[in-house]
């Protein structure tokens, strides 16, 4: 077991983990713990790599390690942390509210996607609420989210447009 974890750690550091086989890695508790421990790394590349692998994890709560990354100095890390929230159980909408004002378009877009897609039954209402916000950057991110109908299940219509066009 220890040699497996050591080999896996070396593969992670060298970025040799085959992402096509990611499910094999993130179902094992030892691998999950190792990936989660790498979220505390000082190396942005290691954090991003771990987040990418953890995005397919399910039924494992690592929110204590992931949520602090929403305030990381790197916009890339913040964005990937938001995208990884889908792997966590529960609803983390409240933690994303400050990220709607993030200076990075990528972070803002990822936050809007999570807010709109976390609860598919509430997607239309959440989009409408975001399109009515006074901040044009938030409205634009919401419009981008609405423009991807296969993912959101919401087909933009005139009833969603006033929030974007009316300001």
N, C-alpha and C positions, 0 to 999 in steps of 0.2 A: 504494500500500500504506500509506504513512504517513498519507494523508488518511483512509483507511478506519479505521485505528486511532484517529486523533484524533476522528473522528465517533463511533465506538463508545464511546470514553472519555467524550465529552460526553453521550451517551445514558445511559450508566451513572450518571453523576453526577446527571443529571436524572431517573433512574429511568424512562426512556422505552423500555427494551428490552421488546419483546413476548415474554412468557414462553411463549406458545403456539408461538413459533418458536425456542425455546431450542436445539434441536439444530443449527440453522444457525450459532449463535454459538459453541458449545462444541466444534465439530469443527475449527475453524480454529486453528492453532498460535499465531498472533499474538493472537487473542482469548483463548485459554487463558492465555497469558503475562500479558496485561493483567489478566484476572480474578484470577489468582494474585498478581500484584503488589498488587492492592487488598486482599488479606488482611492486609497490613502497615499498613493505614490506621489512623489514630487514631479514625476515625468508625465507631461501631458499626453505623450504618445501611448504610454502604458495605460493611463486612465481611459483614453478613447478606445483603445483596443479591448479592454475589459468590458467597457460599456457596450460595445458592439456585440460581444459574445453574450453578455447578460440580457440583452434585449429579447432573447428567445426563452429565457428562464420563466417558469411558471410555478405558482404555489409555494414560493419561497420569499419571505419578507425580509428584504435588506434595505428598507426605507431609512433606517438610522445611518447607513453609510451613503445612500444615494441622495437623499434630500439636501445634505450640506453642499453637494456639488452644484445645486441650482444657484449658488452664490459664488462659484469659482471665478477667479479672475479671467479665465479663458472663455471666450464666447463659444468656442467649439465644444468645450467640456460642458458648458451650461446647456447647449442645444442637444447634445447626445444624452445628457442626464434627463432632460425632458422626454426625449424619445424612449428612454428606458423605463419611464414611469409606467408604461403600459404593462410591463412585466410584474409590477407590484400588485398585490391585492389591495383593495380599498380604493377610495376616491381621494385624489390629491389636488383637487381643483383649487383649494384655498392657497396652497403653496405656490401656485402658478400666477396668481393675480399680480404680484409685483413684476413678473417677467413680461407682462403685456406692455410694459413701458421700457423694456430692455433696449439699449441702443442697437443691438444686433437684430437685423431682419430675420436671420435664421432662428434665433432664440424665440423671437416674437411669433414667428410662423409655427414653430413646433409647439409653443404654448397654446396657441389658438387651436391647432389640430387636436391636441389632447383634450382641451375643454369641450370641443365640439364632438369628438368621436368617442370619448370615454363612456358616455351614456347615449347609445344610438337613439333611444326613444326621445331624448331631449335635444337632439342635434339641431333641428329647425329652430326651436325656441332660443337656443344658445347663440346660433348664428344671427338671429334677429337682434338679440340683445347686444352682441358685439358690433353689429353694423350700426347700431344706434349710439355707440360711444362717441364722445366729442373728438377723440384723438384720431386723426386720419390714418396714422400708421396701424392702429388696431383695426380700423374699418378695412384697410387694404389687406391685412393678414386674414381677416374673416372672409373677404371676397375671394382671396386665393383658395381658401379652404372650401368655400362653396362651389368654386369652379371645377372641383374634382368630384363630380357626381358618383362615379363608381365607388369611391372610397367613403364618401359621406352619406350616400343614399339620399341626398337632398338634391333635387334638380332646381337650380336657381330660377326664380320666377320674379315677376314684377313686384310681388309683395315683399321680397327681400331687398329689392333695389333701392327704395327710398333712403335707407340708412347709409348707403354708400354715396348716392348721387345728391342727396338733399342738403349737403353741407358745403 
